[in-house]
């Protein structure tokens, strides 16, 4: 039995919720109405109730020619086709080990628990179509993190918020109609009796254009409206500080244990109390509070990320300050459908062929009605010259040109050019390079949408890391990553200072991502062995493939070793040949010098003999006949040989030595 104080507290909380709901409802109603109209244009129907009444009076068929959906699907398809994965990178080099582990965990959750699919759906149906969706992070019954999407008609934000990260949003209200009472009990365990009592008390209030989740599935009235109220608040927390390093951590244990830790090292440690930003959570069933308490996720923040399109917080009209790309396309889309409907009506209502004939002009009167899809008009005798063919009036050609111009306006206003839409005629007229440039220019006009999508992905990454730290046991974390958890696994400021959510090549697992990165590094020239790359090959045949690659590498290494030995032998032989040639050259040079010395000595002797002969001749030696002419001939032969040697030496190339 609840006490009077508890009842007063519940009543106060309910009044706070009702006041926040009514204020947000009144201010956001214009936007929800416009967003609902945007969604109708995307789904099918561009016609207003007045248009439908007019068509009914004129007997015209209601036709729809949806151009907007193609544009939305083209942009959304581009995002899905070029999807990048959510990576958890290190802020500094020393943070790489723990960042790598969290990257493996986040990639597992995003791929297997709906993260990427929900983000793409929120981008298409929120940022592009209605203007906004919320990405949701929640836990299932087993405590695993999952991702969901809140549509435009299931939430109310604080009307005064201005920042896309919701840091200045004071409260968020979500509302789901027609939920099963049993499902609500699973969301809030331990409150079964309160939930049943609230569910029996009536449906409560609703959001405009809410989709009833239990439509056609609630024959026994076992469904109820479930609302959550998230409110920014503060809490008091105990902190332990290291006086020497300045490191501060929030103490999660008992206060007595904190004091004991300080007393163990009073000169080094100290403690203090401070205020921490957090959120409060309340749950309502049919507008009756069934639970209120602290943040159930332990991340001290909303479990939501805003996926918004064009957001202008400084604009005063709530209906137009938040919108997707459909809002400015509604008028040209409506005119295109109107003109096409008029053209077809003209074609259907005008007489296109047939005959006008007098009575009894045909032998068989029924032949007049066998004029294809045309008409037969039977007149009184004498009104015509028996039979006359009906000439169909021309359809104004300007109607078709006007309709084509209106369709072109739709593409121009949306910022999408023909290249992004895949115009085959233009593709055949320009080069691939020019096509890429023009496609890129088209995306420039939509770049802010992709930037906001990237920022939302980073927010999801940080909140996922914080949710893992607060709720996952070490055993569960190690089971996901497949290795022992790092010592900084639960470091409190890890998500703030030590990791950086970023985008990377989309792969389903970290192993695939690492494999792609290794392949790219190999292509860039890094000396990475193929056996190491094959270790991370994401295929069941990886072990056999790795074995084959290792055998091939061993054979290749053996061949390279043989080639190296042959090269060493050839180098050794080449060096020996060079040394031999140098030695021979030096020996030849010594012989030349020796021969030159002998020649000089012979020259001196020859000169001396010539001088003696000349002296004898000058003295008039009577025994001149007895002069040794043989000796003179030897001298002459010597000089002749000397000249020949000098001539031969001059014609030889110079000896090059090293």
Beta strands, then each sheet from edge to edge (+ up, - down):
strand 1: 84-90
strand 2: 132-139
strand 3: 145-150
strand 4: 155-157
strand 5: 171-180
strand 6: 223-242
strand 7: 248-250
strand 8: 269-285
strand 9: 288-294
strand 10: 304-308
strand 11: 310-311
strand 12: 322-323
strand 13: 354-358
strand 14: 375-379
strand 15: 387-389
strand 16: 499-505
sheet 1: 1+ 16-
sheet 2: 3+ 2- 10+
sheet 3: 4+ 5- 6+ 7-
sheet 4: 4+ 5- 6+ 8- 9+
sheet 5: 11+ 12-
sheet 6: 14+ 13+ 15-
end
